[in-house]
Amino acid sequence: MITELVVKYLSEIEECLVLFEKKYNRRDLVRAWRSGAIPQNENLTAGITYSMHGVGCTVEYNDHEVDFDFANRYEVGFDAWRLWRYAKQFPDLYPQYQSLPAVEAAVADGLSKGTISGIDNKYSGEGNSSLFRLKFISN
């Protein structure tokens, strides 16, 4: 199920944000970068670099990278393309998500079942308006 991939992807982004918080005391990375408070590219810590882009960031580790966009300044979501790029780096963990159409179909299925929903972007120009979030439904 796509939920496992999404949870892993989002938890890794949270780890990245913790590194930013430790280094810069900021989580509003797009605003911080655009105001000059943080550089566009730099080392976060030994062996981990980042590069700001558009309304997001790519964090590069020695063995993989995590690319993410923001919605609403601090909120991070996901889309099929970023999930696919992440899953491709771990073919043994996510063999069913090695093609973009497979990830798109899984996201569409989650949308139809209500386990995934769109994120309403409240700040024009400061977030990707095509991102999704997981919805946890309690029984």
N, C-alpha and C positions, 0 to 999 in steps of 0.2 A: 504494500500500500504506500502511496505517496507521502503519507503522514510521517513515516520514519525518516525519509529523506529530508522533508521540510524541517522537522525538529532538529536534525543534525546540522543542517545548513544554518538555521537561525541560532542555534546554540554556539556554533563556531563564530558567527557574527557577533554575538554577545561577548565572546572572549576577546575579539578584536576591539570592541568598544571599551572594554575594561582596560586594555592596553592604552588606548587613546586617553582615557580618563586618568590613568596613572601618569602619563607623560605630559598631557596638556590641561588636565582638569576640565575637559570639554567632551560633550557627546553630540553637540550640534555642529557636526563636522563641516557641512556645506557652508553654513554661515561663518564658522571660524575661518575656513579657508578663504572664502570670498572677501572677508574683512582683513585678511592678512595676519590673523592671529596664529595660524598654523601654516607651514609651507605646503605646497602642492605635493611634493615628493620628499620622503625622508625615511630614516630608519625609525621603527617604533621601539625596537629592542634588538639585541644581537641576533642576526639571522632573519629578522622580520622587517620588511619594508612596506611602505604604502604609497599609493598614488591616487590623489583625488581627481575626479572627473565628473563633469556635469552635475548631477545631484547624487553622486555616490562616490564609492571608493573601491579600490582593489588592494587587498592585503596579500603580499607574497611571502610565503614560507619557503623553506628549502625544498620541500617535496610537493607543494600544491599552492593554489591561490584561492582566495575567496573574494568574489566581486559582488557588491551589493549597492542598492540605491535606497534612498530615504523617501518616505512620504511624511509630510507633517513634521518637518525638522528633526525629530528624534526617532520617529517610528520607522522601523525597517520592515519591509515586506519581501515578497518573493514573486517571481514570474517564471514561466516555463523555461525561458532561455537561460536565465541564471542558474536555475536548478539543474538543467541539463549540463551546463558547463561544469558545475560542481561535481555532479554524478560521474561525468566522463573521467575524472581524475581517480575514481575509485571503482573500477569495473568489477572487482570481486565483491564489493559490498552492494552495488546497485546494478546488477547485470540487466535488469528489466528496463533501466532508464538510460541506456546508452545511445538512444536516438531521440532527437527533438520531438518527432511526432508521438512517441510513446509518453514522454513527459507532458506534452500538450493534452493528450487524451486523458491522462491521469488527473491533471489539474481540472479539465472540463468535467470529469466525473465527480471530483470533489465539489465543484461549484453546483452541479445538479443535485447532489446529495445534501448540500448545505454544510459540509465540513470545511469548506473554503469560501471566503467572501472577499469582495473587492474592498479596497481601502479608499475612502473619500479623502482626497487631498485638499486640505484647508488653506494652504499657503501657496498661492500661485508662484511658480518659478523656483520653489524650494523643495519640490518633491516630484517623484515619478507618479503620475496619475494612473498607471497601469499595473500597480502592485496588488498583491493579494495577502490575506492573513488566514491563519487557521482559526476555525471556530470550534471550541470544545463544547460539546453538548453533554450535559449531565443527565443521567437517567433518573 
